[in-house]
Amino acid sequence: MIDVDVSSQLGDFSLSAKFRVNSGITAIFGRSGAGKSSLIRMIAGLSAPDRGRIALGERVVFDRAASINVPVQQRGVGMVFQDARLFPHMSVERNLLYSQWAAGRHSALGLGEIAELLGISHLLKRRPHGLSGGEKQRVAIGRALLSNPQILVLDEPLASLDASRKAEILPYLLKLKNEFGIPMLYVSHSLGEVEQLADTLVLLDAGTVVAHGPIAQMLSNLELPQLASGPDAGSLLFAKLDHYDEHWQITEFGLEGQTLQLPGQLGGVGQDARIRIKAKDVALARKAPEGASIRNVLSVVIEGVTETSGPYAEVDCRVGEQHLRARLTRHSVHELQLAAGQQVFALIKSVALDQ
Amino acid sequence: MSFYLTDAEWEAIRLSLQVAGLALAIALPPAVLLGYALARWRFPGRTLLNALVHLPIVLPPVVTGYVLLVLFGRQGVLGAFFADVFGIVFAFRWTGAALAAGIMAFPLIIRPVKLSFELSDGQLEEAAHSLGTSRLRTFLLITLPLALPGILSGAILGFAKAMGEFGATITFVSNIPGETRTLSLALYTEMQSLSGDQGAIRLTVIAIVVSICALVFSEVISRRLSRKLGGQHD
């Protein structure tokens, strides 16, 4: 658990953050300049807030009133910086083991294990300057992990990488989460990354925590325009891979007792999956469609209809316990006389698998 | 004319190296610490200190030599202190020549040292802190090794300056054969004598050869260093 309640005046910029999140991956999301980096520097102990309190798990690491300020060396926060910050005069192996030989820390995880997991075993003898951006970042993650941290803090670790390098790192972060269960604070301004990784989202805007909560709930909250508006806004649904049909080469996912199909073989049976559906890709019908090519039809219940000032209306639907948003024109909402409580069919034109 | 060096020439070379070596040993450690402080810390009086450090460059060497004579002479405050407490005498000794050379070389040493500390902005140190190393250990393991190229070039410049120092040296410790008569002073002495042309040319050639040797040596070290540091920062 991470419990933060701090405020600070940094020149003209004032930062005030209050949130409490459970373990798993917590994304600190906001535009650049929103104060994300300042906030995690305080959590890591690289700077001290003017007022407030920070607790990591059961341990209070900062409390202005009680004059507690655990120095960065003893906070047990593993930092991964945007620019990797590997020590250029040491081999990759020396970098990875730095906190063991230089600071006498012991990690339950071995070098071999970590190097294997992050796919950097073949780089151990190399020097950092010859590595690609993605390799450097993986070494930096390994170095932080081997310092035996209570929590891993990643400050926009993918921001300086191109798209293909990002795609190269994300699976490793997911593996870390699934295999070690180490709590992570993940700072990002990319909604795509956050959707793939985060369990919890802390939304920061102009130095203030605007909202925080479970990721799917945050993404479908229409009161948070930073997350829920824009052409690509939509819903995040948690499903399970049920079945792969070899003949048609279709993977089926179970979602609240219903089924979604995606082309191709997308993993092993039983695997958890995050499915992303853009609001504009969802159509609603009062009756189950017949003779249509769209395969993904879910039976849903309308929770609410929100008409925006433009031509569109956002329809919030419920699939079991989860939410699915549809963006229709106000015109069709009126023609179909859609209203809360109705049972309708959601026709999904396109589905993206995040994980 | 013999190609072999005379005893006096050997002595001048030996003295020059000895004086420059001690000068470097005196000046380098404070130059590294002060260079770090000036590069990384903001404190009141920083600008004044910065100016003070560079004073020997702009001051006439005779003035520096005279100030040293007043302070470190036998009757000087510091001279008496060092003589009484540590038994070290500077006035008219080769140690005094080294002190003068060290002070004259100090600004030349500190410049590249300071620059190399300024080059890295403390980000790697932050990473090292977060991995658990204390400030001192981080300085020794990260900051200092990465500043080595700058420290080396400061040392080379400083050594060269100390080898050739003339004005402050002759003012402070005079021109005593076998004690303070370094290459520069020996050359000056030859120039003063009526039949000294040949001796002056010989000493000039010696000075050039010694300098070239020093340059080649420093080049070899700096190449090794840059290979070891693996192309500087990532």
Interface residues (C-beta under 8 A of the other chain):
Chain A: A44 G45 L46 V72 Q73 Q74 V77 G78 M79 F81 D83 A84 R85 L86 F87 P88 H89 Y98 S99 A102 A103 G104 R105 R127 P128 H129 G130 L131 K136 R143 A144 S147
Chain B: Q123 L124 E126 A127 A128 H129 S130 L131 G132 T133 S134 R137 L141 I142 P145 L146 K228 L229 G230 G231 Q232 H233 D234
